[in-house]
Amino acid sequence: MKITLLPSEKGDCLLIESGDVAILADGGMPGSYAAEVRPFLGRFAAAGGELDLVYVSHVDQDHIAGVLQLLEDMVQWRVHKHKVANNRPSTKPKFDEPPVVKRIWHNSFKALVPENAGEIGTMLAARANTLSSSGNPAAIKLAAAYSNIANSIPEAIKVSRRIAADQLDIPLNGEFNHLLAMVRGKNAIKLKPGSKLSIRVIGPFEKDLEILRDYWNAWLKDVKNANAVRSLKEWLETNRAGLPAGTIGLSIDDEIGRRAKVTEPNLASLMLLLEETKAGGGVTRAIMTGDGHHEDILAGLQHHGLLADGKGLHVDLLKIQHHGSEHNLDRDFVKRITADHYVFCANGEHENPDLRIIEVLLKSRLGEDHELSPNPEADQSFTVWLNCSSQYLKKQIEAKEKAGKSTTKLEKSLEHLELVEKALAEAKAESGGKLKVKTLKANPLVLEI
């Protein structure tokens, strides 16, 4: 199994390859998609690569925005090729043609809410404004999360439009009978007959989607944001027609893992367990967590019979949920679920990865006897991966300065990421070779297991 950690700013974007199967997990932010992901996928396509699955873990902008841009790129290329084929003038897109997308898994906005739910409003934006005026750092961080969701709703609706039969005609949730993607039975899914890769859905459960449906209905019924409503309506009207035929101060344990601090969309993240059969026997396992909560990950693993009550599980790779936010895992989780490779998708924004999460993770593998995971594999060497670095952020800051743009947000992210790198470097030096650390330099990180 080969996993490429693509730069995605504060979001997620990973390409997973197993034999002849390729999966794109989320798309990151618009800026990182344009600068990094788009050219990478162009090279991937030029080499004959196709995406058997693109899945959107959930609707937050830092996961769905890059996927929407991928679909928009596909539209531009399809229209261009259609015009050329019909001897009509057309300007070639200024970017390489993206790969074919064979299917999408995404719990779409349309599927979650009834048609008559009401117009799109600003309940989330209003909540964000209220929280952001608080002096409480946790409230300010939650405000940013709600603002992020408010921005992502129109993008989610646009994704649904672009993959429709009269546009790109990409099957949605086909393996779930075109219904919501969630934990149902215990059978694994194969994207190709005879493939060595199997996929088990470990989240969300139906109850999480029911909560999210109620949440969206309340959001939709609020009509305060007339500008946002008008803007989205104009976009939908412009794209009403199909494409041309043929185109388509407490203790650390009191501070982390608090489910009540996780937004409803994050709790409804699509989470997957990828299992690749090895040639010589055995299975390679990778847990893809989106922005989910540790309780749901454990419940999903238990559902599939991979985790007994009070017991642990060791996997090859664990994508740390929600960019290493303090609310999505606790000390018990990292002691129960250990890995050879821990992947963080974060660039320091919103103080992610959280230093407390880094601390409990490292202690579960390098700490005192009472802090260590009881898993037998916990004594093995392991690697922490981060799809960003202070070096990379400094280059971004330099580029923005030359362009005369503000660097305030990046400088704040850099300040935090340097603390993260320092903590990891100190732990590595004291680990006696047990800990390795991999961070982004120039090219996307490639992890092979």
Protein Blocks (a to p, Z undefined) as FASTA:
>chain_A
ZZddddehjaccddddehjaccdehjbjfklmmmmmmmmmmmmmmnopacfbacdfblcf
klmmmmmmmmmmmmmmmmmmmmmmnopacdddfbdcddddfbdcdddfklmpcfknopcd
fklmmmmmmmmmpcbfklmmmmmmmmmmmmmmmmmmmmmmmmpmklnopaehklnoopac
ddfbfbdcdfbghiabdcddfbdcfklmmmmmmmmmmmmmpckbmmlmmmmmmmmmmmmp
ccdehkambdfklmgoplklpcfklmmpccdddddddfkgpjdddddekjadfklmmmmm
mmnopacghiacddfbdcdehhhpaklpcfklmmmmgcfbdcdddehiahiacfklmmmm
mmmmmmcfklpcfbfklmpccddddfbdfklmmmmmmmmmmnopafklmmmmmmmmmmmm
mmmmmmmmmnnomaccdddfkbccdddZZ
